[in-house]
Amino acid sequence: MSFFVLLMLPVLFSLGFWQLDRGEFKRSLEEQYLTQLTLLPVAPDMEKMRSPFSRLRLEGVFQPEYFLIDNQVSAGKTGYWLIQVFRDERAGRLLVNRGFIPGERDRSNLPAVVTPPGRLSLVAVVWPDLGLIPSWEQTPWNLGWPKRVQRGDFKRMGVAAQAQPVELRLEPGQPGVANAAPFAERLSDDTHLGYAATWFGLALTLMVAFIFYGLRAARDN
């Protein structure tokens, strides 16, 4: 029992403090969100693409390579996020989230994707990496295009498409946008504070149970 408690207490406290850190991260993102989305779009550069919620003016052409991120839901329909490579004249190859497209009833068939031709001028928003649910193994992707993927892993997608590993969400009304990805996701820390309280509560429960176990064992002896 002592070994179990010594093993589990650091784990529970670590999880609790990790959730507090995630909450602080979300609070800082919320402040940037409210500031950046009121600004005019600017030309993309490396500094701007590292700044969450920056509005960028893209000039270039959509490329044939695209990803379909599976298991998405919008307005009660299941489907995909459509992430397509866009070759910007200044920043090179970028990953642009064109929004939600519904899936086919037959899951073996991928939905048809229509790409607007020619040179386009788009406004897109740098979306922050909010982290992925941990996975024990990396699911292999097919070699060709398009690629249906289960996780929005933009670092891996950037390597596969030889593009900047950053999600750029098209604003509504832009050429080529489908059902635009949301720009009003909740970024508050409420959920993370709740998770942190849960982990700290479990740690407290474990300590109380250990003390009770020790007192009972001493009484029995």
Contacts in CASP RR format, 6 or more apart in sequence:
PFRMAT RR
TARGET T0000
AUTHOR 0000-0000-0000
METHOD contacts of the structure
MODEL  1
MSFFVLLMLPVLFSLGFWQLDRGEFKRSLEEQYLTQLTLLPVAPDMEKMR
SPFSRLRLEGVFQPEYFLIDNQVSAGKTGYWLIQVFRDERAGRLLVNRGF
IPGERDRSNLPAVVTPPGRLSLVAVVWPDLGLIPSWEQTPWNLGWPKRVQ
RGDFKRMGVAAQAQPVELRLEPGQPGVANAAPFAERLSDDTHLGYAATWF
GLALTLMVAFIFYGLRAARDN
1 210 0 8 1.000
1 213 0 8 1.000
1 214 0 8 1.000
2 210 0 8 1.000
5 206 0 8 1.000
5 207 0 8 1.000
5 210 0 8 1.000
8 206 0 8 1.000
9 203 0 8 1.000
9 206 0 8 1.000
9 207 0 8 1.000
12 199 0 8 1.000
12 200 0 8 1.000
12 202 0 8 1.000
12 203 0 8 1.000
12 206 0 8 1.000
13 199 0 8 1.000
13 200 0 8 1.000
13 203 0 8 1.000
15 195 0 8 1.000
15 199 0 8 1.000
16 195 0 8 1.000
16 196 0 8 1.000
16 199 0 8 1.000
16 200 0 8 1.000
17 196 0 8 1.000
19 192 0 8 1.000
19 193 0 8 1.000
19 194 0 8 1.000
19 195 0 8 1.000
19 196 0 8 1.000
19 199 0 8 1.000
20 192 0 8 1.000
20 193 0 8 1.000
20 196 0 8 1.000
22 189 0 8 1.000
22 192 0 8 1.000
23 189 0 8 1.000
23 192 0 8 1.000
23 193 0 8 1.000
24 189 0 8 1.000
26 187 0 8 1.000
26 188 0 8 1.000
26 189 0 8 1.000
26 192 0 8 1.000
27 188 0 8 1.000
27 189 0 8 1.000
29 52 0 8 1.000
29 53 0 8 1.000
29 128 0 8 1.000
29 187 0 8 1.000
30 187 0 8 1.000
30 188 0 8 1.000
32 51 0 8 1.000
32 52 0 8 1.000
32 53 0 8 1.000
33 52 0 8 1.000
33 53 0 8 1.000
33 187 0 8 1.000
35 53 0 8 1.000
36 51 0 8 1.000
36 52 0 8 1.000
36 53 0 8 1.000
36 54 0 8 1.000
36 55 0 8 1.000
36 125 0 8 1.000
37 53 0 8 1.000
37 55 0 8 1.000
37 125 0 8 1.000
37 183 0 8 1.000
39 54 0 8 1.000
39 55 0 8 1.000
40 55 0 8 1.000
41 55 0 8 1.000
41 56 0 8 1.000
41 57 0 8 1.000
41 123 0 8 1.000
42 48 0 8 1.000
42 54 0 8 1.000
42 55 0 8 1.000
42 56 0 8 1.000
42 57 0 8 1.000
43 56 0 8 1.000
43 57 0 8 1.000
43 90 0 8 1.000
44 56 0 8 1.000
44 57 0 8 1.000
44 58 0 8 1.000
44 88 0 8 1.000
44 90 0 8 1.000
44 91 0 8 1.000
44 94 0 8 1.000
45 90 0 8 1.000
45 91 0 8 1.000
48 54 0 8 1.000
48 56 0 8 1.000
48 126 0 8 1.000
49 56 0 8 1.000
49 91 0 8 1.000
49 126 0 8 1.000
49 164 0 8 1.000
49 166 0 8 1.000
49 168 0 8 1.000
50 126 0 8 1.000
50 166 0 8 1.000
51 126 0 8 1.000
52 126 0 8 1.000
52 127 0 8 1.000
52 128 0 8 1.000
53 125 0 8 1.000
53 126 0 8 1.000
53 127 0 8 1.000
53 128 0 8 1.000
54 125 0 8 1.000
54 126 0 8 1.000
55 123 0 8 1.000
55 124 0 8 1.000
55 125 0 8 1.000
55 171 0 8 1.000
56 123 0 8 1.000
56 124 0 8 1.000
56 125 0 8 1.000
56 126 0 8 1.000
56 168 0 8 1.000
57 121 0 8 1.000
57 122 0 8 1.000
57 123 0 8 1.000
58 86 0 8 1.000
58 88 0 8 1.000
58 91 0 8 1.000
58 94 0 8 1.000
58 96 0 8 1.000
58 120 0 8 1.000
58 121 0 8 1.000
58 122 0 8 1.000
58 123 0 8 1.000
58 124 0 8 1.000
58 168 0 8 1.000
59 88 0 8 1.000
59 89 0 8 1.000
59 90 0 8 1.000
59 119 0 8 1.000
59 120 0 8 1.000
59 121 0 8 1.000
59 122 0 8 1.000
60 86 0 8 1.000
60 87 0 8 1.000
60 88 0 8 1.000
60 89 0 8 1.000
60 119 0 8 1.000
60 120 0 8 1.000
60 121 0 8 1.000
61 86 0 8 1.000
61 87 0 8 1.000
61 118 0 8 1.000
61 119 0 8 1.000
61 120 0 8 1.000
62 84 0 8 1.000
62 85 0 8 1.000
62 86 0 8 1.000
62 87 0 8 1.000
62 96 0 8 1.000
62 115 0 8 1.000
62 116 0 8 1.000
62 120 0 8 1.000
62 176 0 8 1.000
63 84 0 8 1.000
63 85 0 8 1.000
63 86 0 8 1.000
63 87 0 8 1.000
63 93 0 8 1.000
64 85 0 8 1.000
64 115 0 8 1.000
64 145 0 8 1.000
65 84 0 8 1.000
65 85 0 8 1.000
65 145 0 8 1.000
65 146 0 8 1.000
65 161 0 8 1.000
66 82 0 8 1.000
66 83 0 8 1.000
66 84 0 8 1.000
66 85 0 8 1.000
66 113 0 8 1.000
66 145 0 8 1.000
66 146 0 8 1.000
66 147 0 8 1.000
67 82 0 8 1.000
67 83 0 8 1.000
67 84 0 8 1.000
67 95 0 8 1.000
67 146 0 8 1.000
67 147 0 8 1.000
67 148 0 8 1.000
67 149 0 8 1.000
67 152 0 8 1.000
67 157 0 8 1.000
67 161 0 8 1.000
68 80 0 8 1.000
68 81 0 8 1.000
68 82 0 8 1.000
68 83 0 8 1.000
68 101 0 8 1.000
68 110 0 8 1.000
68 111 0 8 1.000
68 146 0 8 1.000
68 147 0 8 1.000
68 148 0 8 1.000
68 149 0 8 1.000
69 80 0 8 1.000
69 81 0 8 1.000
69 83 0 8 1.000
69 149 0 8 1.000
69 150 0 8 1.000
69 151 0 8 1.000
69 152 0 8 1.000
70 79 0 8 1.000
70 80 0 8 1.000
70 148 0 8 1.000
70 149 0 8 1.000
70 150 0 8 1.000
71 78 0 8 1.000
71 79 0 8 1.000
71 150 0 8 1.000
72 78 0 8 1.000
72 79 0 8 1.000
72 80 0 8 1.000
72 81 0 8 1.000
72 100 0 8 1.000
73 79 0 8 1.000
74 100 0 8 1.000
74 102 0 8 1.000
74 179 0 8 1.000
75 179 0 8 1.000
77 102 0 8 1.000
77 103 0 8 1.000
78 102 0 8 1.000
78 103 0 8 1.000
79 100 0 8 1.000
79 101 0 8 1.000
79 102 0 8 1.000
79 103 0 8 1.000
79 111 0 8 1.000
80 100 0 8 1.000
80 101 0 8 1.000
80 103 0 8 1.000
80 111 0 8 1.000
80 148 0 8 1.000
81 97 0 8 1.000
81 99 0 8 1.000
81 100 0 8 1.000
81 152 0 8 1.000
81 181 0 8 1.000
82 97 0 8 1.000
82 98 0 8 1.000
82 99 0 8 1.000
82 100 0 8 1.000
82 101 0 8 1.000
82 113 0 8 1.000
82 178 0 8 1.000
83 95 0 8 1.000
83 96 0 8 1.000
83 97 0 8 1.000
83 98 0 8 1.000
83 152 0 8 1.000
83 157 0 8 1.000
83 167 0 8 1.000
84 95 0 8 1.000
84 96 0 8 1.000
84 98 0 8 1.000
84 113 0 8 1.000
84 115 0 8 1.000
85 93 0 8 1.000
85 94 0 8 1.000
85 95 0 8 1.000
85 96 0 8 1.000
85 161 0 8 1.000
85 163 0 8 1.000
86 93 0 8 1.000
86 94 0 8 1.000
86 95 0 8 1.000
86 96 0 8 1.000
86 122 0 8 1.000
86 168 0 8 1.000
87 93 0 8 1.000
87 94 0 8 1.000
88 94 0 8 1.000
91 164 0 8 1.000
92 163 0 8 1.000
92 164 0 8 1.000
93 161 0 8 1.000
93 162 0 8 1.000
93 163 0 8 1.000
93 164 0 8 1.000
94 163 0 8 1.000
94 164 0 8 1.000
94 166 0 8 1.000
94 168 0 8 1.000
95 154 0 8 1.000
95 157 0 8 1.000
95 158 0 8 1.000
95 161 0 8 1.000
95 163 0 8 1.000
95 164 0 8 1.000
95 165 0 8 1.000
95 166 0 8 1.000
95 167 0 8 1.000
95 168 0 8 1.000
96 122 0 8 1.000
96 124 0 8 1.000
96 168 0 8 1.000
96 169 0 8 1.000
96 170 0 8 1.000
97 124 0 8 1.000
97 127 0 8 1.000
97 167 0 8 1.000
97 168 0 8 1.000
97 169 0 8 1.000
97 170 0 8 1.000
97 181 0 8 1.000
98 170 0 8 1.000
98 176 0 8 1.000
98 177 0 8 1.000
98 178 0 8 1.000
99 169 0 8 1.000
99 170 0 8 1.000
99 177 0 8 1.000
99 178 0 8 1.000
99 179 0 8 1.000
99 180 0 8 1.000
99 181 0 8 1.000
100 178 0 8 1.000
100 179 0 8 1.000
100 180 0 8 1.000
100 181 0 8 1.000
101 111 0 8 1.000
101 113 0 8 1.000
101 178 0 8 1.000
101 179 0 8 1.000
102 111 0 8 1.000
103 111 0 8 1.000
104 110 0 8 1.000
104 111 0 8 1.000
110 146 0 8 1.000
110 148 0 8 1.000
113 146 0 8 1.000
115 176 0 8 1.000
116 175 0 8 1.000
116 176 0 8 1.000
120 175 0 8 1.000
120 176 0 8 1.000
121 175 0 8 1.000
122 170 0 8 1.000
122 174 0 8 1.000
122 175 0 8 1.000
123 170 0 8 1.000
123 171 0 8 1.000
123 174 0 8 1.000
124 168 0 8 1.000
124 169 0 8 1.000
124 170 0 8 1.000
124 171 0 8 1.000
124 174 0 8 1.000
125 168 0 8 1.000
125 169 0 8 1.000
125 171 0 8 1.000
125 183 0 8 1.000
126 166 0 8 1.000
126 167 0 8 1.000
126 168 0 8 1.000
127 166 0 8 1.000
127 167 0 8 1.000
127 168 0 8 1.000
127 169 0 8 1.000
127 181 0 8 1.000
129 154 0 8 1.000
129 167 0 8 1.000
132 151 0 8 1.000
132 152 0 8 1.000
132 153 0 8 1.000
133 151 0 8 1.000
135 151 0 8 1.000
138 156 0 8 1.000
139 149 0 8 1.000
139 150 0 8 1.000
139 151 0 8 1.000
141 147 0 8 1.000
141 149 0 8 1.000
141 160 0 8 1.000
142 148 0 8 1.000
147 160 0 8 1.000
149 157 0 8 1.000
154 165 0 8 1.000
154 166 0 8 1.000
154 167 0 8 1.000
155 165 0 8 1.000
157 163 0 8 1.000
157 165 0 8 1.000
158 164 0 8 1.000
158 165 0 8 1.000
159 165 0 8 1.000
169 180 0 8 1.000
169 181 0 8 1.000
169 183 0 8 1.000
170 176 0 8 1.000
170 177 0 8 1.000
170 180 0 8 1.000
170 181 0 8 1.000
171 177 0 8 1.000
171 180 0 8 1.000
171 183 0 8 1.000
172 180 0 8 1.000
173 180 0 8 1.000
174 180 0 8 1.000
END
